[in-house]
């Protein structure tokens, strides 16, 4: 077994794309954030629900979403044939970081106590995972790592903007 994560190249499926569930939740988060900025009644509830659902999605389904496995095939053994154990562990850890980051963003936007700590801790982990992903993609390019880096940069930039706000 190679110790430098070269097993990521086994996952070369046609192409990784963003999951439809991710795009729907992202649109709800954007809509609720705009409504919150405009001080529309009920926008806080929509923001809490959408960010909480996004956090739960990454916490419980990151192994499937980030590996490009369709949600209706997560119970089939054939879906995981090209996924190594190292890649699965890496994706689950990044899913936990994404989930924690979304909760930190929720706390920051709602001005709840403890928001700084809940935003800072996952951001440190995301920076480390971004550096590791960039190192791995410099060795061998893969669509899995490209889409993972895009996701990391999006969530990291949102967290950094809110952290320094």
N, CA, C and O of each residue as an XYZ file, in Angstrom:
660
protein
N       0.848     -1.179      0.000
C       0.000      0.000      0.000
C       0.890      1.236      0.000
O       1.809      1.339      0.812
N       0.632      2.146     -0.875
C       1.449      3.347     -1.010
C       1.058      4.349      0.072
O      -0.129      4.567      0.316
N       2.025      4.947      0.707
C       1.758      5.824      1.829
C       1.499      7.270      1.439
O       1.206      8.078      2.320
N       1.588      7.632      0.191
C       1.418      9.042     -0.174
C       0.140      9.295     -0.965
O       0.122     10.109     -1.888
N      -0.919      8.595     -0.600
C      -2.260      8.850     -1.108
C      -2.367      8.722     -2.617
O      -3.205      9.398     -3.215
N      -1.569      7.898     -3.255
C      -1.706      7.712     -4.696
C      -2.945      6.913     -5.052
O      -3.269      6.763     -6.230
N      -3.642      6.399     -4.046
C      -4.858      5.654     -4.320
C      -5.987      6.561     -4.793
O      -7.020      6.066     -5.244
N      -5.814      7.888     -4.700
C      -6.845      8.795     -5.180
C      -7.034      8.658     -6.683
O      -8.107      8.971     -7.199
N      -6.019      8.198     -7.387
C      -6.144      8.091     -8.829
C      -7.059      6.954     -9.242
O      -7.469      6.900    -10.401
N      -7.398      6.039     -8.335
C      -8.308      4.949     -8.654
C      -9.732      5.441     -8.858
O     -10.546      4.736     -9.455
N     -10.042      6.619     -8.380
C     -11.411      7.102     -8.403
C     -11.772      7.821     -9.689
O     -12.797      8.501     -9.740
N     -10.968      7.690    -10.720
C     -11.237      8.406    -11.961
C     -12.477      7.837    -12.633
O     -12.391      6.930    -13.460
N     -13.619      8.376    -12.269
C     -14.875      8.083    -12.928
C     -15.011      9.129    -14.021
O     -14.085      9.919    -14.205
N     -16.102      9.174    -14.746
C     -16.203     10.158    -15.819
C     -15.861     11.575    -15.376
O     -15.019     12.223    -15.998
N     -16.482     12.058    -14.339
C     -16.140     13.365    -13.775
C     -16.949     13.541    -12.507
O     -18.091     13.090    -12.423
N     -16.364     14.191    -11.530
C     -17.102     14.515    -10.323
C     -17.841     15.813    -10.585
O     -17.311     16.746    -11.187
N     -19.053     15.846    -10.127
C     -19.841     17.056    -10.271
C     -20.407     17.403     -8.912
O     -20.392     16.592     -7.986
N     -20.899     18.606     -8.810
C     -21.529     18.984     -7.566
C     -22.880     18.295     -7.485
O     -23.623     18.223     -8.464
N     -23.174     17.798     -6.316
C     -24.400     17.078     -6.072
C     -25.591     18.029     -6.161
O     -25.482     19.197     -5.788
N     -26.715     17.540     -6.649
C     -27.923     18.353     -6.738
C     -28.393     18.817     -5.375
O     -28.890     19.934     -5.231
N     -28.237     17.960     -4.369
C     -28.626     18.328     -3.017
C     -27.779     19.488     -2.498
O     -28.283     20.375     -1.810
N     -26.495     19.473     -2.834
C     -25.609     20.579     -2.451
C     -26.053     21.885     -3.095
O     -26.090     22.928     -2.441
N     -26.386     21.825     -4.368
C     -26.788     23.042     -5.075
C     -28.109     23.595     -4.557
O     -28.273     24.811     -4.454
N     -29.043     22.722     -4.232
C     -30.327     23.168     -3.688
C     -30.129     23.827     -2.329
O     -30.662     24.907     -2.075
N     -29.360     23.176     -1.451
C     -29.111     23.762     -0.134
C     -28.316     25.052     -0.231
O     -28.560     25.988      0.531
N     -27.374     25.114     -1.153
C     -26.596     26.338     -1.349
C     -27.503     27.489     -1.796
O     -27.344     28.622     -1.340
N     -28.436     27.200     -2.674
C     -29.354     28.251     -3.115
C     -30.258     28.701     -1.974
O     -30.547     29.892     -1.859
N     -30.712     27.776     -1.125
C     -31.511     28.161      0.035
C     -30.698     29.006      1.012
O     -31.218     29.959      1.592
N     -29.436     28.663      1.193
C     -28.573     29.435      2.095
C     -28.380     30.847      1.557
O     -28.442     31.815      2.316
N     -28.146     30.972      0.254
C     -27.957     32.298     -0.347
C     -29.229     33.120     -0.253
O     -29.177     34.299      0.099
N     -30.379     32.513     -0.563
C     -31.659     33.223     -0.484
C     -31.936     33.678      0.940
O     -32.347     34.816      1.164
N     -31.710     32.785      1.909
C     -31.992     33.153      3.296
C     -31.014     34.209      3.806
O     -31.393     35.048      4.624
N     -29.767     34.185      3.342
C     -28.811     35.216      3.755
C     -29.201     36.578      3.189
O     -29.087     37.593      3.876
N     -29.657     36.603      1.943
C     -30.111     37.861      1.348
C     -31.347     38.382      2.085
O     -31.455     39.579      2.352
N     -32.268     37.490      2.409
C     -33.454     37.904      3.161
C     -33.083     38.395      4.559
O     -33.706     39.319      5.081
N     -32.074     37.778      5.160
C     -31.613     38.210      6.492
C     -30.995     39.602      6.409
O     -31.209     40.428      7.296
N     -30.230     39.868      5.349
C     -29.638     41.193      5.168
C     -30.725     42.250      4.987
O     -30.585     43.384      5.444
N     -31.814     41.862      4.311
C     -32.917     42.795      4.066
C     -33.883     42.884      5.248
O     -34.873     43.612      5.179
N     -33.605     42.146      6.340
C     -34.408     42.145      7.556
C     -35.853     41.729      7.304
O     -36.780     42.314      7.863
N     -36.039     40.720      6.465
C     -37.366     40.175      6.184
C     -37.745     39.225      7.327
O     -36.930     38.392      7.722
N     -38.959     39.335      7.861
C     -39.363     38.426      8.941
C     -39.351     36.963      8.468
O     -39.777     36.654      7.355
N     -38.867     36.094      9.315
C     -38.800     34.674      8.995
C     -37.510     34.246      8.323
O     -37.270     33.054      8.134
N     -36.679     35.210      7.963
C     -35.433     34.857      7.278
C     -34.458     34.154      8.214
O     -33.671     33.315      7.775
N     -34.505     34.485      9.485
C     -33.615     33.823     10.445
C     -33.942     32.342     10.552
O     -33.044     31.503     10.625
N     -35.221     32.029     10.561
C     -35.629     30.629     10.632
C     -35.187     29.867      9.384
O     -34.704     28.739      9.484
N     -35.348     30.471      8.224
C     -34.912     29.838      6.981
C     -33.391     29.665      6.963
O     -32.888     28.651      6.479
N     -32.670     30.639      7.482
C     -31.211     30.551      7.544
C     -30.764     29.445      8.500
O     -29.850     28.680      8.194
N     -31.414     29.370      9.650
C     -31.078     28.320     10.615
C     -31.353     26.947     10.023
O     -30.533     26.038     10.152
N     -32.491     26.791      9.380
C     -32.845     25.488      8.788
C     -31.898     25.107      7.655
O     -31.430     23.970      7.588
N     -31.618     26.049      6.771
C     -30.788     25.705      5.617
C     -29.347     25.409      6.018
O     -28.758     24.453      5.513
N     -28.766     26.201      6.912
C     -27.394     25.930      7.350
C     -27.314     24.668      8.204
O     -26.325     23.938      8.134
N     -28.337     24.404      9.002
C     -28.350     23.173      9.796
C     -28.485     21.950      8.908
O     -27.818     20.942      9.138
N     -29.334     22.024      7.902
C     -29.469     20.903      6.962
C     -28.186     20.691      6.169
O     -27.785     19.555      5.917
N     -27.546     21.782      5.778
C     -26.264     21.664      5.086
C     -25.208     21.028      5.968
O     -24.417     20.203      5.510
N     -25.201     21.413      7.230
C     -24.248     20.842      8.172
C     -24.514     19.347      8.371
O     -23.581     18.545      8.375
N     -25.767     18.981      8.533
C     -26.098     17.561      8.699
C     -25.798     16.767      7.441
O     -25.375     15.614      7.512
N     -26.019     17.391      6.284
C     -25.732     16.701      5.026
C     -24.251     16.345      4.942
O     -23.907     15.215      4.596
N     -23.379     17.291      5.252
C     -21.949     17.016      5.195
C     -21.507     16.079      6.313
O     -20.591     15.280      6.117
N     -22.133     16.160      7.471
C     -21.734     15.310      8.578
C     -22.081     13.844      8.306
O     -21.269     12.955      8.564
N     -23.273     13.595      7.792
C     -23.732     12.216      7.627
C     -23.503     11.644      6.229
O     -23.376     10.429      6.080
N     -23.447     12.488      5.209
C     -23.366     11.979      3.839
C     -22.099     12.386      3.103
O     -22.028     12.239      1.882
N     -21.104     12.891      3.809
C     -19.887     13.355      3.129
C     -19.171     12.226      2.405
O     -18.566     12.453      1.357
N     -19.229     11.019      2.943
C     -18.557      9.899      2.290
C     -19.119      9.646      0.906
O     -18.389      9.204      0.019
N     -20.386      9.913      0.703
C     -20.992      9.700     -0.614
C     -20.898     10.957     -1.477
O     -20.527     10.879     -2.648
N     -21.228     12.101     -0.911
C     -21.286     13.338     -1.689
C     -19.913     13.723     -2.230
O     -19.786     14.062     -3.406
N     -18.893     13.675     -1.389
C     -17.568     14.108     -1.812
C     -16.855     13.075     -2.675
O     -15.903     13.416     -3.377
N     -17.291     11.830     -2.639
C     -16.721     10.801     -3.503
C     -17.471     10.668     -4.824
O     -17.087      9.856     -5.666
N     -18.523     11.439     -5.020
C     -19.263     11.398     -6.268
C     -20.188     10.206     -6.387
O     -20.541      9.811     -7.497
N     -20.585      9.630     -5.275
C     -21.495      8.486     -5.289
C     -22.921      9.020     -5.202
O     -23.236      9.778     -4.284
N     -23.789      8.641     -6.139
C     -25.185      9.089     -6.054
C     -25.846      8.586     -4.772
O     -25.557      7.484     -4.306
N     -26.723      9.394     -4.217
C     -27.327      9.056     -2.936
C     -28.177      7.794     -2.997
O     -28.313      7.096     -1.993
N     -28.746      7.494     -4.148
C     -29.560      6.282     -4.237
C     -28.714      5.024     -4.409
O     -29.253      3.919     -4.455
N     -27.394      5.181     -4.506
C     -26.499      4.025     -4.626
C     -25.558      3.870     -3.428
O     -24.606      3.093     -3.501
N     -25.800      4.587     -2.337
C     -24.850      4.519     -1.225
C     -24.913      3.184     -0.496
O     -23.976      2.837      0.224
N     -25.976      2.440     -0.661
C     -26.082      1.150      0.017
C     -25.556     -0.007     -0.827
O     -25.540     -1.146     -0.361
N     -25.123      0.263     -2.062
C     -24.626     -0.792     -2.944
C     -23.107     -0.878     -2.871
O     -22.406      0.133     -2.931
N     -22.622     -2.089     -2.742
C     -21.187     -2.326     -2.608
C     -20.417     -1.919     -3.858
O     -19.260     -1.514     -3.754
N     -21.024     -2.014     -5.030
C     -20.357     -1.684     -6.284
C     -20.001     -0.202     -6.375
O     -19.095      0.171     -7.119
N     -20.698      0.633     -5.633
C     -20.447      2.078     -5.685
C     -19.095      2.453     -5.091
O     -18.557      3.518     -5.396
N     -18.546      1.592     -4.253
C     -17.311      1.912     -3.538
C     -16.095      1.178     -4.089
O     -15.042      1.171     -3.452
N     -16.220      0.566     -5.249
C     -15.116     -0.234     -5.786
C     -13.868      0.595     -6.062
O     -12.762      0.119     -5.807
N     -13.998      1.798     -6.566
C     -12.832      2.612     -6.891
C     -12.381      3.534     -5.781
O     -11.518      4.385     -5.999
N     -12.953      3.381     -4.577
C     -12.659      4.291     -3.477
C     -11.774      3.568     -2.464
O     -12.148      2.521     -1.935
N     -10.603      4.136     -2.202
C      -9.689      3.512     -1.240
C     -10.082      3.895      0.184
O     -10.859      4.824      0.405
N      -9.536      3.169      1.127
C      -9.820      3.435      2.541
C      -9.258      4.794      2.952
O      -9.907      5.527      3.698
N      -8.061      5.138      2.478
C      -7.466      6.437      2.804
C      -8.321      7.581      2.271
O      -8.519      8.590      2.947
N      -8.822      7.412      1.056
C      -9.672      8.452      0.479
C     -10.960      8.585      1.272
O     -11.427      9.702      1.497
N     -11.545      7.477      1.699
C     -12.789      7.523      2.468
C     -12.569      8.224      3.810
O     -13.405      9.026      4.226
N     -11.467      7.935      4.485
C     -11.170      8.583      5.762
C     -10.930     10.081      5.557
O     -11.412     10.899      6.341
N     -10.188     10.442      4.508
C      -9.915     11.843      4.186
C     -11.214     12.600      3.921
O     -11.392     13.724      4.390
N     -12.107     11.984      3.178
C     -13.380     12.622      2.830
C     -14.270     12.761      4.064
O     -14.944     13.779      4.221
N     -14.283     11.778      4.922
C     -15.103     11.870      6.134
C     -14.583     12.985      7.046
O     -15.377     13.728      7.622
N     -13.276     13.108      7.181
C     -12.709     14.187      7.992
C     -13.024     15.564      7.400
O     -13.326     16.507      8.132
N     -12.953     15.670      6.084
C     -13.295     16.943      5.447
C     -14.789     17.234      5.603
O     -15.177     18.390      5.772
N     -15.619     16.208      5.549
C     -17.048     16.391      5.790
C     -17.334     16.911      7.187
O     -18.212     17.753      7.374
N     -16.591     16.411      8.172
C     -16.748     16.911      9.543
C     -16.315     18.375      9.621
O     -16.955     19.174     10.305
N     -15.238     18.729      8.930
C     -14.790     20.131      8.906
C     -15.802     21.029      8.210
O     -16.065     22.139      8.673
N     -16.382     20.556      7.085
C     -17.409     21.339      6.392
C     -18.611     21.556      7.306
O     -19.146     22.661      7.393
N     -19.026     20.495      7.980
C     -20.170     20.591      8.872
C     -19.911     21.585     10.002
O     -20.768     22.412     10.314
N     -18.734     21.503     10.612
C     -18.386     22.429     11.695
C     -18.289     23.866     11.187
O     -18.671     24.803     11.890
N     -17.781     24.039      9.971
C     -17.674     25.379      9.398
C     -19.047     25.997      9.174
O     -19.250     27.181      9.443
N     -19.987     25.199      8.684
C     -21.337     25.727      8.463
C     -22.016     26.104      9.774
O     -22.757     27.086      9.829
N     -21.771     25.336     10.824
C     -22.318     25.702     12.136
C     -21.661     26.989     12.642
O     -22.337     27.834     13.229
N     -20.359     27.146     12.423
C     -19.678     28.383     12.794
C     -20.213     29.578     12.033
O     -20.378     30.659     12.599
N     -20.488     29.389     10.739
C     -21.080     30.457      9.923
C     -22.457     30.826     10.463
O     -22.800     32.006     10.545
N     -23.238     29.828     10.828
C     -24.562     30.084     11.403
C     -24.441     30.897     12.688
O     -25.168     31.872     12.877
N     -23.538     30.506     13.561
C     -23.360     31.239     14.812
C     -22.879     32.662     14.557
O     -23.299     33.591     15.247
N     -22.000     32.840     13.568
C     -21.495     34.184     13.258
C     -22.605     35.081     12.714
O     -22.740     36.233     13.129
N     -23.400     34.546     11.780
C     -24.455     35.354     11.174
C     -25.538     35.710     12.195
O     -26.071     36.820     12.182
N     -25.859     34.761     13.081
C     -26.921     34.992     14.057
C     -26.420     35.722     15.311
O     -27.209     36.034     16.202
N     -25.105     35.995     15.381
C     -24.499     36.705     16.514
C     -24.718     35.964     17.828
O     -25.023     36.578     18.851
N     -24.561     34.647     17.798
C     -24.694     33.837     19.000
C     -23.345     33.738     19.689
O     -22.310     33.855     19.033
N     -23.335     33.523     21.006
C     -22.055     33.404     21.713
C     -21.282     32.153     21.281
O     -21.870     31.120     20.961
N     -19.970     32.272     21.280
C     -19.107     31.164     20.883
C     -18.864     31.086     19.390
O     -18.286     30.113     18.906
N     -19.294     32.089     18.658
C     -19.184     32.063     17.200
C     -17.736     32.099     16.732
O     -17.392     31.452     15.743
N     -16.892     32.837     17.420
C     -15.495     32.959     16.996
C     -14.770     31.623     17.087
O     -14.034     31.252     16.173
N     -14.971     30.908     18.168
C     -14.323     29.613     18.343
C     -14.871     28.608     17.340
O     -14.117     27.838     16.745
N     -16.197     28.620     17.153
C     -16.817     27.680     16.218
C     -16.461     27.983     14.767
O     -16.604     27.118     13.904
N     -16.012     29.169     14.495
C     -15.575     29.507     13.142
C     -14.087     29.251     12.962
O     -13.658     28.787     11.906
N     -13.308     29.546     13.974
C     -11.848     29.443     13.859
C     -11.344     28.003     13.777
O     -10.496     27.700     12.937
N     -11.844     27.117     14.626
C     -11.315     25.756     14.680
C     -11.465     25.000     13.353
O     -10.490     24.403     12.897
N     -12.640     24.999     12.716
C     -12.715     24.308     11.422
C     -11.909     24.991     10.327
O     -11.443     24.327      9.401
N     -11.737     26.311     10.417
C     -10.953     27.002      9.400
C      -9.496     26.558      9.424
O      -8.867     26.434      8.373
N      -8.963     26.322     10.604
C      -7.586     25.817     10.712
C      -7.492     24.446     10.046
O      -6.557     24.178      9.291
N      -8.462     23.583     10.327
C      -8.476     22.261      9.702
C      -8.654     22.327      8.200
O      -8.062     21.535      7.468
N      -9.471     23.272      7.730
C      -9.676     23.417      6.285
C      -8.418     23.921      5.588
O      -8.126     23.509      4.465
N      -7.670     24.806      6.242
C      -6.408     25.278      5.659
C      -5.423     24.115      5.538
O      -4.745     23.970      4.521
N      -5.351     23.290      6.579
C      -4.465     22.129      6.536
C      -4.904     21.157      5.440
O      -4.065     20.635      4.705
N      -6.203     20.913      5.326
C      -6.687     19.994      4.284
C      -6.504     20.581      2.888
O      -6.283     19.836      1.933
N      -6.591     21.903      2.755
C      -6.346     22.531      1.463
C      -4.883     22.370      1.060
O      -4.584     22.054     -0.092
N      -3.974     22.586      2.008
C      -2.545     22.404      1.717
C      -2.256     20.959      1.337
O      -1.510     20.700      0.394
N      -2.843     20.020      2.067
C      -2.644     18.602      1.757
C      -3.217     18.251      0.388
O      -2.593     17.513     -0.374
N      -4.394     18.772      0.075
C      -5.003     18.500     -1.231
C      -4.186     19.107     -2.364
O      -4.016     18.476     -3.408
N      -3.682     20.315     -2.174
C      -2.849     20.935     -3.208
C      -1.550     20.162     -3.408
O      -1.060     20.043     -4.531
N      -0.994     19.640     -2.323
C       0.209     18.817     -2.429
C      -0.087     17.533     -3.211
O       0.694     17.125     -4.071
N      -1.227     16.904     -2.899
C      -1.579     15.654     -3.576
C      -1.884     15.873     -5.054
O      -1.540     15.034     -5.886
N      -2.524     16.985     -5.387
C      -2.858     17.236     -6.791
C      -1.614     17.626     -7.579
O      -1.580     17.467     -8.799
N      -0.585     18.139     -6.889
C       0.658     18.443     -7.598
C       1.377     17.165     -8.014
O       2.107     17.152     -9.005
N       1.171     16.098     -7.261
C       1.777     14.811     -7.621
C       1.016     14.120     -8.747
O       1.619     13.630     -9.702
N      -0.298     14.082     -8.633
C      -1.119     13.410     -9.641
C      -2.468     14.100     -9.703
O      -3.189     14.154     -8.707
N      -2.810     14.623    -10.862
C      -4.063     15.344    -11.038
C      -5.226     14.357    -11.091
O      -5.146     13.322    -11.753
N      -6.299     14.687    -10.390
C      -7.500     13.871    -10.442
C      -8.718     14.771    -10.295
O      -8.660     15.811     -9.639
N      -9.812     14.363    -10.909
C     -11.029     15.174    -10.835
C     -11.583     15.178     -9.420
O     -12.208     16.153     -9.002
N     -11.359     14.092     -8.675
C     -11.796     14.043     -7.277
C     -11.173     15.179     -6.485
O     -11.873     15.908     -5.782
N      -9.857     15.334     -6.596
C      -9.168     16.378     -5.842
C      -9.521     17.771     -6.337
O      -9.590     18.706     -5.540
N      -9.748     17.929     -7.642
C     -10.119     19.245     -8.174
C     -11.426     19.727     -7.563
O     -11.515     20.864     -7.099
N     -12.452     18.856     -7.561
C     -13.739     19.257     -6.999
C     -13.672     19.407     -5.482
O     -14.373     20.240     -4.908
N     -12.841     18.614     -4.839
C     -12.672     18.747     -3.396
C     -12.010     20.084     -3.053
O     -12.411     20.749     -2.098
N     -11.006     20.473     -3.823
C     -10.337     21.752     -3.593
C     -11.297     22.920     -3.835
O     -11.268     23.908     -3.101
N     -12.137     22.811     -4.850
C     -13.127     23.868     -5.100
C     -14.067     24.011     -3.914
O     -14.358     25.124     -3.477
N     -14.545     22.880     -3.391
C     -15.439     22.923     -2.228
C     -14.726     23.509     -1.011
O     -15.293     24.328     -0.288
N     -13.491     23.089     -0.789
C     -12.736     23.597      0.362
C     -12.554     25.109      0.245
O     -12.735     25.829      1.228
N     -12.200     25.596     -0.938
C     -11.980     27.036     -1.123
C     -13.271     27.821     -0.903
O     -13.239     28.895     -0.302
N     -14.396     27.309     -1.374
C     -15.674     28.009     -1.196
C     -16.020     28.128      0.283
O     -16.322     29.221      0.762
N     -15.978     27.018      1.006
C     -16.356     27.055      2.418
C     -15.317     27.810      3.235
O     -15.668     28.516      4.180
N     -14.045     27.670      2.883
C     -12.989     28.397      3.585
C     -13.118     29.900      3.389
O     -12.934     30.661      4.339
N     -13.430     30.339      2.183
C     -13.564     31.779      1.936
C     -14.774     32.363      2.661
O     -14.697     33.471      3.192
N     -15.879     31.640      2.692
C     -17.048     32.123      3.441
C     -16.710     32.236      4.922
O     -17.043     33.229      5.570
N     -16.048     31.214      5.449
C     -15.668     31.249      6.861
C     -14.695     32.355      7.176
O     -14.820     33.009      8.212
N     -13.714     32.587      6.297
C     -12.733     33.655      6.539
C     -13.375     35.035      6.462
O     -13.053     35.919      7.255
N     -14.279     35.216      5.509
C     -14.957     36.514      5.399
C     -15.748     36.810      6.667
O     -15.715     37.927      7.183
N     -16.458     35.804      7.160
C     -17.247     36.028      8.369
C     -16.381     36.103      9.623
O     -16.739     36.786     10.582
N     -15.253     35.412      9.622
C     -14.383     35.447     10.798
C     -13.783     36.830     10.989
O     -13.694     37.312     12.118
N     -13.370     37.478      9.901
C     -12.745     38.799     10.003
C     -13.751     39.933      9.874
O     -13.344     41.090      9.759
N     -15.016     39.652      9.888
C     -16.042     40.677      9.787
C     -16.268     41.332     11.107
O     -17.104     42.229     11.216
